[in-house]
Amino acid sequence: MTTVSAAEPTSVGQSPDGTAVWCSGLRKRYRRRLAVDGVSFSVGRGEVVGLLGPNGAGKTTVIKSLLGLVRPDAGEILLLGRPATEPPARARVGYLPELFRYQPWLTAAEVVALHVRLAGIGVPVAEQDACLATVGLGDRRQDRVGGFSKGMQQRLGLALALVARPELVVLDEPTSALDPLGRADVRDIVLELKARQVAVLLNSHLIGEVERVCDRVVILDHGKVAAAGTLADLLGQRELRLRLTEVSEAAYARLAATGRVVRTADDYALELPGDTDVTAAVPDLVTALVGFGVRVHAVDLGRISLEQRLLDILRTGNGEEPR
Ligand SMILES: Nc1ncnc2c1ncn2[C@@H]1O[C@H](COP(=O)(O)OP(=O)(O)OP(=O)(O)O)[C@@H](O)[C@H]1O
């Protein structure tokens, strides 16, 4: 398994104060199927953590266990520093479920007001309206939910997750029904939550979305944590992509001395070792190549994508070393 950050739990005794989510040894069996098998991870205050994994990996079961919607067979959970079973801990958690449906006979504003009342927290109507505006439903607040599209209902669900001033927001596939603009809105909302030190646990199949907003990811596979860490941990290896012509044998040897070379016609992808000082290595390499008479058409320094890394982990079970 990939190195897990120091904040990862091994026992309740190590729970850092004020961690938004802390769980250890979560296990859940549905009849003969072990859906979650010893999952431990944490989400710090103000941290955005992505939960990734293939269909059936156990992501929703983990989320529901955290929120008390599924009773785990084993494991310990703290939400905002308190046992998850205590109502005050859950009152500060906003949740957008994967499958959402709201009272079709109520208006959006009435659904929000009802939610606020049930949460037992006083949120002024102006703040409730501002929340509907944040999710793009400002001008639909007096419309009945029964006439809402699926994406509009998901936006309403997001408003409900945000309105009761949560300290932790759990979003299960928050953009599954949203158009590209809606997805961008959710990204902005998540970043805004992070700026306000609100912790976010995000379950999404949209890897680009996770890559853009998450500080850390936890990858589940067959109910276990297959890898976890910061994006830098998981994607640490740099890749240098070059388009070159007139590459002599000596020039090729210079490339190979810098990193493992994968060549496709005139495109050369160089996997740079983790300790490479790229600020020196890249210009040095280009100067050397030009010295060998190589024509350099393009140079692009990037990281292996999270998508590629996720596929590597899931296909090979290799969480140890980035590709
Ligand atoms: N209520 C249930 N009864 C029986 N089995 C269940 C139940 N809920 C989930 N499972 C099983 O538990 C496993 C994990 O399901 P879960 O929904 O947690 O996965 P997931 O990672 O969220 O998947 P997806 O990405 O498809 O939403 C699956 O094998 C699923 O069939």
Ligand as a Chemical Component Dictionary entry (heavy atoms), coordinates in Angstrom:
data_LIG
# 
_chem_comp.id                   LIG 
_chem_comp.type                 NON-POLYMER 
_chem_comp.pdbx_formal_charge   0 
_chem_comp.three_letter_code    LIG 
# 
loop_
_chem_comp_atom.comp_id 
_chem_comp_atom.atom_id 
_chem_comp_atom.alt_atom_id 
_chem_comp_atom.type_symbol 
_chem_comp_atom.charge 
_chem_comp_atom.model_Cartn_x 
_chem_comp_atom.model_Cartn_y 
_chem_comp_atom.model_Cartn_z 
_chem_comp_atom.pdbx_ordinal 
LIG N1  N1  N 0 -27.971 -2.942 1.172  1  
LIG C1  C1  C 0 -27.119 -3.826 0.651  2  
LIG N2  N2  N 0 -27.388 -5.152 0.679  3  
LIG C2  C2  C 0 -26.540 -6.060 0.183  4  
LIG N3  N3  N 0 -25.345 -5.745 -0.391 5  
LIG C3  C3  C 0 -25.031 -4.456 -0.466 6  
LIG C4  C4  C 0 -25.878 -3.418 0.045  7  
LIG N4  N4  N 0 -25.279 -2.226 -0.160 8  
LIG C5  C5  C 0 -24.103 -2.486 -0.777 9  
LIG N5  N5  N 0 -23.953 -3.820 -0.956 10 
LIG C6  C6  C 0 -22.792 -4.475 -1.570 11 
LIG O1  O1  O 0 -21.635 -3.995 -0.945 12 
LIG C7  C7  C 0 -20.592 -3.791 -1.894 13 
LIG C8  C8  C 0 -20.129 -2.337 -1.809 14 
LIG O2  O2  O 0 -21.185 -1.488 -2.264 15 
LIG P1  P1  P 0 -21.071 0.106  -2.219 16 
LIG O3  O3  O 0 -22.385 0.646  -2.661 17 
LIG O4  O4  O 0 -20.539 0.520  -0.913 18 
LIG O5  O5  O 0 -19.951 0.337  -3.326 19 
LIG P2  P2  P 0 -19.488 1.691  -4.035 20 
LIG O6  O6  O 0 -17.999 1.693  -4.016 21 
LIG O7  O7  O 0 -20.171 2.867  -3.436 22 
LIG O8  O8  O 0 -19.996 1.435  -5.518 23 
LIG P3  P3  P 0 -20.502 2.453  -6.685 24 
LIG O9  O9  O 0 -19.280 3.163  -7.175 25 
LIG O10 O10 O 0 -21.058 1.516  -7.706 26 
LIG O11 O11 O 0 -21.541 3.366  -6.088 27 
LIG C9  C9  C 0 -21.174 -4.186 -3.248 28 
LIG O12 O12 O 0 -20.763 -5.500 -3.526 29 
LIG C10 C10 C 0 -22.663 -4.125 -3.044 30 
LIG O13 O13 O 0 -23.326 -5.089 -3.840 31 
# 
loop_
_chem_comp_bond.comp_id 
_chem_comp_bond.atom_id_1 
_chem_comp_bond.atom_id_2 
_chem_comp_bond.value_order 
_chem_comp_bond.pdbx_ordinal 
LIG N1  C1  SING 1  
LIG C1  N2  SING 2  
LIG C1  C4  DOUB 3  
LIG N2  C2  DOUB 4  
LIG C2  N3  SING 5  
LIG N3  C3  DOUB 6  
LIG C3  C4  SING 7  
LIG C3  N5  SING 8  
LIG C4  N4  SING 9  
LIG N4  C5  DOUB 10 
LIG C5  N5  SING 11 
LIG N5  C6  SING 12 
LIG C6  O1  SING 13 
LIG C6  C10 SING 14 
LIG O1  C7  SING 15 
LIG C7  C8  SING 16 
LIG C7  C9  SING 17 
LIG C8  O2  SING 18 
LIG O2  P1  SING 19 
LIG P1  O3  DOUB 20 
LIG P1  O4  SING 21 
LIG P1  O5  SING 22 
LIG O5  P2  SING 23 
LIG P2  O6  DOUB 24 
LIG P2  O7  SING 25 
LIG P2  O8  SING 26 
LIG O8  P3  SING 27 
LIG P3  O9  DOUB 28 
LIG P3  O10 SING 29 
LIG P3  O11 SING 30 
LIG C9  O12 SING 31 
LIG C9  C10 SING 32 
LIG C10 O13 SING 33 
# 
